[in-house]
Amino acid sequence: MVEFWNSLLTEKSWNILQELKKEYKFILIGGWAVYLFTNKQKSKDIDIVVSIDELRKFKSQNLSKNDKLRKYEIKKEEIDIDIYVEHYSKFAISVEDIKNYATKIQGYNVIIPEVLLILKQNAYSDRKDSIKGEKDLIDIMSLLFFSEIDFKKYIDILKKYKLENYYSALRSMLKNFKDYNKLEINPREFKLRKNKLLGRM
C-alpha cells in the first residue's frame, strides 16, 4: 500500500501510542482508530479522549493548552498527541458522551466506527482543503469500504445529535469519490463495493 505518511513517522507514532496505553486510560479516536478497524492507512498524529482526572497525569509530559481548538497537546519530535477532555473540548458529538460509544480492539479502548465516521466527517468539513483533510477523506472511505458500519445505528446517532445533514453529505462524498488506488482495490471491485454501499445506505 502507498503510505499517506512516511513509514518512519507512523512507526514512531505507533510506538508512542503503545507506550501511552501502558500508562494512561483513554479512548482512541482519529486516524489510529480508523487503522484498528480497517488495517489500512496508518496515522502520524495521535488523538485521544481522556477524563479531567486522567489529564492531570499528563502534566509531566510538556502538556500545552490550545484554547483556540479546545484541546491539549503534547509534541514528541514530529508526532503530535492531541488530547480532548470532557467539559472543555467540542466535537459534533458531545465529548461527555464519547465513553458511551467505546469498544475494545487489540487492547485499546476505541470509539465505535459509526461515531468515528461522524467525527471524521466533522474534521473533514473543517479542513477539507488541507493535506490533513485529504487524509480525513481517505479515512472516511476506508471506514465505509473496510469496516462494518451499521447504517441504522449511524443514522440514529445523527438524529440524536441533530446532525441529519451528515447522512446526505456522506452519500455525496461516496458518490463522488473515485480514487480507488488510495484504497488499494482494483476499479471493478471498487465499483461493486461502492454500488453495494450506496444500496445499503
C-alpha positions as CSV (number, residue, x, y, z in Angstrom):
1,M,0.0,0.0,0.0
2,V,1.1,3.5,-0.7
3,E,1.5,5.1,2.7
4,F,0.0,8.5,3.2
5,W,2.6,9.4,5.8
6,N,6.3,8.5,5.9
7,S,6.6,5.0,7.4
8,L,9.3,6.1,9.9
9,L,6.9,8.6,11.3
10,T,4.0,6.2,11.5
11,E,6.2,3.6,13.2
12,K,7.4,6.2,15.7
13,S,3.8,7.3,16.3
14,W,2.6,3.7,16.8
15,N,5.4,3.0,19.3
16,I,4.4,6.2,21.3
17,L,0.8,5.1,21.2
18,Q,1.7,1.7,22.7
19,E,3.7,3.4,25.5
20,L,0.7,5.7,26.2
21,K,-1.6,2.7,26.5
22,K,0.6,1.3,29.3
23,E,0.4,4.4,31.4
24,Y,-2.9,6.1,30.8
25,K,-6.6,5.5,30.4
26,F,-8.0,7.0,27.2
27,I,-10.4,6.4,24.3
28,L,-8.7,6.4,20.9
29,I,-10.2,8.4,18.1
30,G,-8.8,9.8,14.9
31,G,-6.6,8.0,12.3
32,W,-5.2,5.3,14.5
33,A,-8.7,4.3,15.5
34,V,-9.6,4.0,11.8
35,Y,-6.5,1.9,11.3
36,L,-7.5,-0.6,14.0
37,F,-10.9,-1.0,12.3
38,T,-9.6,-1.2,8.7
39,N,-5.9,-2.2,8.9
40,K,-5.3,0.3,6.1
41,Q,-3.6,3.7,6.3
42,K,-1.6,4.3,9.4
43,S,-1.5,7.6,11.2
44,K,1.1,10.2,12.2
45,D,-0.8,12.0,14.9
46,I,-2.4,10.5,18.0
47,D,-5.9,11.7,19.0
48,I,-7.3,10.6,22.4
49,V,-10.2,11.5,24.7
50,V,-9.5,11.5,28.5
51,S,-11.2,12.4,31.7
52,I,-10.2,15.5,33.6
53,D,-8.7,13.3,36.3
54,E,-6.6,11.4,33.7
55,L,-5.5,14.6,32.1
56,R,-3.7,15.6,35.4
57,K,-1.4,12.5,34.9
58,F,-0.1,14.1,31.7
59,K,1.4,17.1,33.4
60,S,4.9,15.7,33.3
61,Q,4.7,15.4,29.5
62,N,5.2,19.0,28.4
63,L,1.5,19.4,28.1
64,S,0.2,22.6,26.5
65,K,-3.3,24.0,26.2
66,N,-4.7,25.1,22.8
67,D,-7.7,27.3,23.7
68,K,-8.5,28.1,20.0
69,L,-9.0,24.4,19.2
70,R,-10.1,23.5,22.7
71,K,-7.7,20.7,23.3
72,Y,-4.4,19.9,25.0
73,E,-1.3,19.0,23.1
74,I,2.0,17.1,23.6
75,K,4.7,17.2,20.9
76,K,7.2,14.4,20.7
77,E,9.5,15.5,17.9
78,E,7.4,15.2,14.7
79,I,4.5,13.5,16.4
80,D,1.5,15.4,17.7
81,I,-0.6,14.0,20.6
82,D,-3.9,15.8,20.7
83,I,-5.9,15.3,24.0
84,Y,-9.6,16.1,24.2
85,V,-11.2,16.5,27.5
86,E,-14.8,16.4,28.9
87,H,-16.3,19.8,29.7
88,Y,-13.7,21.6,27.6
89,S,-13.3,20.1,24.1
90,K,-16.0,20.3,21.5
91,F,-17.0,17.7,18.9
92,A,-20.0,17.2,16.7
93,I,-21.0,14.7,19.3
94,S,-20.7,15.6,23.0
95,V,-17.3,14.7,24.4
96,E,-19.0,13.7,27.6
97,D,-20.9,11.0,25.6
98,I,-17.9,9.6,23.9
99,K,-17.4,7.0,26.6
100,N,-20.9,5.6,25.8
101,Y,-19.7,4.7,22.3
102,A,-16.4,2.9,23.1
103,T,-15.4,-0.6,22.3
104,K,-12.3,-2.7,22.7
105,I,-9.9,-3.6,19.8
106,Q,-6.4,-5.0,20.2
107,G,-6.4,-3.9,23.9
108,Y,-7.3,-0.3,23.1
109,N,-10.5,1.5,24.1
110,V,-11.6,2.8,20.7
111,I,-14.6,4.8,19.5
112,I,-17.1,2.7,17.6
113,P,-16.9,3.0,13.8
114,E,-20.3,4.8,13.4
115,V,-19.2,7.6,15.8
116,L,-15.7,7.6,14.4
117,L,-17.2,8.2,10.9
118,I,-19.2,11.2,12.3
119,L,-16.1,12.7,14.0
120,K,-14.1,12.2,10.8
121,Q,-16.8,13.9,8.7
122,N,-16.7,16.8,11.2
123,A,-12.9,17.0,10.9
124,Y,-13.0,16.8,7.1
125,S,-15.5,19.7,6.9
126,D,-13.2,21.9,8.9
127,R,-10.0,21.2,6.9
128,K,-11.0,19.6,3.5
129,D,-8.6,21.8,1.6
130,S,-5.5,20.7,3.5
131,I,-3.3,17.6,3.5
132,K,-5.0,16.5,6.8
133,G,-8.4,16.9,5.1
134,E,-7.2,14.6,2.3
135,K,-6.2,12.0,4.9
136,D,-9.7,12.5,6.6
137,L,-11.4,11.7,3.3
138,I,-9.3,8.5,2.9
139,D,-10.1,7.5,6.5
140,I,-13.8,8.0,5.8
141,M,-13.7,5.9,2.7
142,S,-11.6,3.2,4.4
143,L,-14.2,3.0,7.2
144,L,-17.0,2.6,4.6
145,F,-15.2,0.1,2.5
146,F,-13.3,-2.0,5.1
147,S,-15.2,-1.8,8.4
148,E,-18.7,-3.0,9.4
149,I,-20.7,0.2,9.5
150,D,-24.3,-0.2,10.9
151,F,-26.0,2.5,9.0
152,K,-29.2,2.3,11.1
153,K,-27.1,3.0,14.2
154,Y,-25.2,5.7,12.3
155,I,-28.5,7.4,11.4
156,D,-29.9,7.1,14.9
157,I,-26.8,8.8,16.3
158,L,-27.1,11.6,13.7
159,K,-30.7,12.1,14.8
160,K,-29.8,12.2,18.4
161,Y,-27.3,15.0,17.9
162,K,-29.3,16.8,15.2
163,L,-26.7,16.1,12.5
164,E,-29.0,14.6,9.9
165,N,-27.3,16.6,7.1
166,Y,-24.2,14.4,7.7
167,Y,-26.0,11.5,6.0
168,S,-26.6,13.2,2.7
169,A,-23.1,14.6,2.8
170,L,-21.7,11.1,3.3
171,R,-23.7,9.7,0.3
172,S,-22.4,12.6,-1.8
173,M,-18.8,12.0,-0.7
174,L,-19.1,8.3,-1.6
175,K,-20.7,9.0,-5.0
176,N,-18.0,11.5,-5.9
177,F,-15.0,9.5,-4.6
178,K,-13.1,7.9,-7.5
179,D,-9.5,7.4,-6.2
180,Y,-9.7,3.6,-5.8
181,N,-5.9,3.4,-5.8
182,K,-5.7,5.0,-2.4
183,L,-8.0,2.2,-1.1
184,E,-5.7,-0.4,-2.8
185,I,-8.5,-2.1,-4.7
186,N,-9.0,-2.5,-8.5
187,P,-11.5,-0.5,-10.4
188,R,-14.0,-3.4,-10.8
189,E,-14.0,-4.2,-7.1
190,F,-14.2,-0.5,-6.2
191,K,-17.3,-0.1,-8.4
192,L,-19.0,-3.2,-7.0
193,R,-18.4,-2.3,-3.4
194,K,-19.3,1.4,-3.9
195,N,-22.7,0.4,-5.5
196,K,-23.3,-2.1,-2.7
197,L,-22.6,0.6,-0.1
198,L,-24.9,3.1,-1.8
199,G,-27.6,0.4,-1.9
200,R,-27.3,-0.2,1.9
201,M,-27.3,3.4,2.8
